[in-house]
Amino acid sequence: MDKTLVVFYSYSGVCRRVAQLLASHHGWPIGEIRDSHPRAGFMGGLRCVLDSMLRLRPAIRYEGPEPADFDAVVIISPIWAYQMAGPMRTFLAHNAKRLPRVAQITTMNGAGASNAVAEAARLLKSAPILTAEFLVREIEDGSGTSRLLAFGDALKSASVDQSRGHRALTEADIALSRQ
Ligand SMILES: Cc1cc2nc3c(=O)[nH]c(=O)nc-3n(C[C@H](O)[C@H](O)[C@H](O)COP(=O)(O)O)c2cc1C
């Protein structure tokens, strides 16, 4: 990909770290999705769960470059109650038509990433070209860093594939880009 943007939402800092690692390694710019109404304390956590259970689209602010100016956008968000975090749901719903090809990263403690990928595909009306999920532990202890950077390498190599016709990237692409 020639021009790639990283867009993240983070509640407790893990996705922010993922975005910063990926963007700084590849020299990609970052955009941030923020809550219009910050989620503080117990009620904030409860709102996270309700957003997921009711598939709500909470009000957000986006701070960053215009996504339509890029060839690809990497979206990064956490899992809440087995679903994509609400603020990313809002972002995708608002920007579906202005987003180029999308690659998706989710962070979680253990389960729910496949639901987030399915929801992104529904909102965007096409499946993300590349997806990866990371456990919070893998980001905190650094054991996921090489896989994360390989994800970025695989996305970059998609520009070569583009000249041969579009196809979805696979785990095999990531394995290749590790070598
Ligand atoms: C309200 C809430 C619900 C969560 N539900 C799940 C879940 O269903 N499955 C899971 O694996 N992790 C779950 N988690 C853990 C988050 O996915 C994890 O803390 C997140 O990936 C950290 O990213 P962040 O620091 O960028 O917000 C939940 C966290 C919160 C706050």
PDBQT file of the ligand as one rigid body, heavy atoms in Angstrom, charges set to zero:
ROOT
HETATM    1  C1  LIG A 201     -16.494  -3.272  29.439  1.00  0.00    +0.000 C 
HETATM    2  C2  LIG A 201     -15.453  -4.233  28.928  1.00  0.00    +0.000 A 
HETATM    3  C3  LIG A 201     -15.846  -5.442  28.359  1.00  0.00    +0.000 A 
HETATM    4  C4  LIG A 201     -14.888  -6.351  27.894  1.00  0.00    +0.000 A 
HETATM    5  N1  LIG A 201     -15.289  -7.511  27.289  1.00  0.00    +0.000 NA
HETATM    6  C5  LIG A 201     -14.364  -8.360  26.778  1.00  0.00    +0.000 A 
HETATM    7  C6  LIG A 201     -14.759  -9.545  26.075  1.00  0.00    +0.000 A 
HETATM    8  O1  LIG A 201     -15.939  -9.841  25.887  1.00  0.00    +0.000 OA
HETATM    9  N2  LIG A 201     -13.789 -10.371  25.612  1.00  0.00    +0.000 N 
HETATM   10  C7  LIG A 201     -12.453 -10.105  25.791  1.00  0.00    +0.000 A 
HETATM   11  O2  LIG A 201     -11.654 -10.889  25.353  1.00  0.00    +0.000 OA
HETATM   12  N3  LIG A 201     -12.049  -8.975  26.439  1.00  0.00    +0.000 NA
HETATM   13  C8  LIG A 201     -12.977  -8.101  26.917  1.00  0.00    +0.000 A 
HETATM   14  N4  LIG A 201     -12.568  -6.947  27.537  1.00  0.00    +0.000 N 
HETATM   15  C9  LIG A 201     -11.140  -6.654  27.635  1.00  0.00    +0.000 C 
HETATM   16  C10 LIG A 201     -10.756  -5.628  26.562  1.00  0.00    +0.000 C 
HETATM   17  O3  LIG A 201     -10.931  -6.153  25.265  1.00  0.00    +0.000 OA
HETATM   18  C11 LIG A 201      -9.322  -5.160  26.756  1.00  0.00    +0.000 C 
HETATM   19  O4  LIG A 201      -9.247  -4.557  28.006  1.00  0.00    +0.000 OA
HETATM   20  C12 LIG A 201      -8.955  -4.201  25.637  1.00  0.00    +0.000 C 
HETATM   21  O5  LIG A 201      -8.593  -4.942  24.508  1.00  0.00    +0.000 OA
HETATM   22  C13 LIG A 201      -7.906  -3.241  26.016  1.00  0.00    +0.000 C 
HETATM   23  O6  LIG A 201      -7.826  -2.274  24.974  1.00  0.00    +0.000 OA
HETATM   24  P1  LIG A 201      -7.771  -0.731  25.320  1.00  0.00    +0.000 P 
HETATM   25  O7  LIG A 201      -6.814  -0.582  26.465  1.00  0.00    +0.000 OA
HETATM   26  O8  LIG A 201      -7.237  -0.078  24.084  1.00  0.00    +0.000 OA
HETATM   27  O9  LIG A 201      -9.133  -0.245  25.669  1.00  0.00    +0.000 OA
HETATM   28  C14 LIG A 201     -13.503  -6.046  28.005  1.00  0.00    +0.000 A 
HETATM   29  C15 LIG A 201     -13.122  -4.818  28.585  1.00  0.00    +0.000 A 
HETATM   30  C16 LIG A 201     -14.078  -3.924  29.020  1.00  0.00    +0.000 A 
HETATM   31  C17 LIG A 201     -13.641  -2.610  29.613  1.00  0.00    +0.000 C 
ENDROOT
TORSDOF 0
